[in-house]
Amino acid sequence: MVRHPGRRMNSIATTLVLAALAAGLVPATQAADNSNAVALVRAMRADEIAVATAKLAFLSGSVEQRYGKTKAGCVKRIPYANFTASWARVVESVLSPQEIDTSLTYFQSEAGVKYVEGLLRRMRSREGADAVFPEVPGKENISPAQQAAIADFSRSDTGRKLMGKDLTASPAAVDFGRAMMDEIARSCGQR
């Protein structure tokens, strides 16, 4: 049985989202020590996914009871780049420098890029035309060799660590998500 590569990524995205919503963040002014960790976060577009998911929570009103009312226009303008370095610190707390390098190589490969693009397409499609997830042009076209590369990385120890709960449910990820939500509420709250 061949599994569609997006299914694994959907569960990863869901876990990232839950971690982000349940969690917090190190202040965005702190830079990550490892530039490869920042490059990995960007290649995975994990910062975009986390911020888009947080925006959805605010815009849908699902976190209003906890964070109060926010200005929709302000929430929509929150840049993901404010949280890139902090998410990289989460990555550094879980992965070794070698694991970061291995993951970066994968996510910068054609297979890794298509994997992430497919995830973003599915997330945007699920949320509708006004979705806060970035639009990815083109159609998903993954070759058998790319599917094999996706499967190989997903099954590797590093892939499981990066795409599983080792990262997304780590104390650092929980702190990241909580702080991100607090920052968005603080920036966009109705005074």
C-alpha positions in Angstrom: 0.0 0.0 0.0 1.4 3.4 -1.0 0.6 6.2 1.5 0.0 9.6 0.2 2.9 11.8 1.5 0.5 14.6 2.4 -1.2 12.5 5.1 1.9 12.4 7.2 2.5 16.1 6.7 -1.1 16.8 7.6 -0.6 15.1 11.0 2.7 17.1 11.4 0.9 20.3 10.6 -1.9 19.5 13.0 0.6 18.7 15.7 2.5 22.0 15.0 -0.7 23.8 15.1 -1.7 22.3 18.4 1.7 22.9 19.9 1.5 26.5 18.7 -1.9 27.0 20.2 -1.2 25.3 23.4 2.2 26.8 23.7 4.4 29.9 23.8 7.4 31.5 22.3 10.8 33.0 23.2 10.9 36.7 22.4 11.2 37.3 18.7 14.1 39.6 19.2 16.4 36.7 20.2 18.2 35.2 17.2 18.7 31.5 16.9 22.3 30.5 17.4 22.4 28.1 14.4 21.6 29.8 11.1 20.9 26.3 9.7 18.1 26.0 12.2 16.6 29.2 10.9 17.1 28.0 7.3 15.4 24.7 8.2 12.4 26.5 9.7 12.1 28.5 6.5 12.5 25.5 4.3 9.8 23.7 6.2 7.8 26.9 6.3 7.0 25.9 9.9 7.0 29.6 11.0 4.4 30.4 8.3 2.3 27.4 9.3 2.4 28.2 13.0 1.5 31.9 12.5 -1.2 31.1 10.0 -2.7 28.6 12.4 -2.6 31.1 15.2 -4.3 33.7 13.0 -7.1 31.3 12.2 -7.7 30.8 15.9 -8.0 34.5 16.5 -10.0 35.2 13.4 -12.5 32.4 14.0 -13.0 33.6 17.6 -12.0 30.2 19.0 -9.5 31.8 21.5 -11.5 35.0 22.3 -12.5 33.7 25.7 -8.8 33.3 26.7 -7.3 36.3 24.8 -10.2 38.7 24.4 -11.3 40.4 21.2 -8.7 41.3 18.6 -8.7 43.5 15.5 -9.0 41.2 12.5 -7.0 43.5 10.2 -4.1 43.6 12.7 -4.2 39.8 13.2 -4.0 39.3 9.4 -1.0 41.6 9.1 1.1 39.8 11.8 4.3 38.7 9.9 5.5 35.1 10.3 9.1 36.5 10.3 8.5 37.8 13.8 8.6 34.2 15.0 11.1 32.5 12.8 14.1 32.8 15.1 12.1 31.6 18.1 10.8 28.5 16.2 14.5 27.8 15.2 15.3 27.8 18.9 12.7 25.1 19.4 14.3 23.1 16.6 17.7 23.5 18.2 16.3 22.3 21.6 15.3 19.0 20.0 17.7 18.2 17.1 21.4 18.0 17.1 23.4 20.1 14.7 23.9 17.1 12.5 20.2 16.3 12.5 19.4 19.9 11.6 21.9 19.7 8.7 20.4 16.4 7.5 16.8 17.8 7.7 17.8 21.0 5.9 19.3 19.0 3.1 16.1 17.1 2.8 13.7 20.0 3.0 15.8 22.0 0.4 15.6 19.0 -2.0 12.9 18.8 -4.7 11.1 16.1 -2.7 11.2 18.2 0.5 10.0 21.3 -1.3 7.1 19.4 -2.9 6.2 17.9 0.4 5.9 21.3 2.1 4.1 22.8 -0.9 1.6 20.0 -0.9 0.9 20.5 2.8 0.3 24.2 2.3 -2.0 23.6 -0.7 -4.1 21.2 1.3 -4.2 23.5 4.4 -5.3 26.4 2.2 -7.8 24.3 0.4 -9.3 23.1 3.6 -9.7 26.7 4.9 -11.1 28.3 1.7 -10.2 31.2 -0.5 -9.8 33.7 2.3 -7.4 31.4 4.1 -4.4 32.9 5.9 -2.2 30.1 4.6 0.1 31.2 1.7 -1.0 30.3 -1.8 1.3 27.9 -3.6 1.0 28.1 -7.3 1.0 25.1 -9.6 -0.3 21.6 -9.1 1.1 18.9 -7.0 3.2 16.5 -9.1 5.4 14.2 -7.1 7.4 11.6 -9.0 7.9 8.1 -7.7 11.5 8.9 -6.8 10.3 12.0 -4.8 7.7 9.9 -3.1 10.4 7.4 -2.1 12.6 10.2 -0.8 9.7 11.6 1.3 8.9 8.2 2.7 12.6 7.5 3.5 13.0 10.8 5.3 9.7 10.4 7.2 10.8 6.9 8.4 14.3 8.0 9.4 15.1 8.6 13.1 15.7 12.3 12.3 12.5 12.6 10.3 10.4 11.0 13.0 12.0 13.3 15.6 11.4 16.4 13.5 7.9 15.5 12.3 6.7 13.9 15.5 6.0 14.8 19.0 9.7 15.0 20.0 9.6 18.4 18.4 6.0 19.5 18.4 5.1 18.4 21.9 8.5 19.5 23.4 8.4 21.9 26.3 10.1 24.5 24.0 7.4 24.1 21.4 4.7 24.5 24.1 6.4 27.6 25.3 6.8 28.9 21.8 3.1 28.5 21.0 1.9 30.2 24.2 4.2 33.1 23.8 3.2 33.5 20.1 -0.4 33.6 21.0 0.2 36.1 23.9 2.2 38.3 21.5 -0.5 38.4 18.9 -3.2 39.1 21.5 -1.0 41.9 23.0 -0.3 43.4 19.6 -3.9 43.2 18.2 -6.1 43.3 21.3 -8.9 45.8 21.3 -8.2 48.3 23.9 
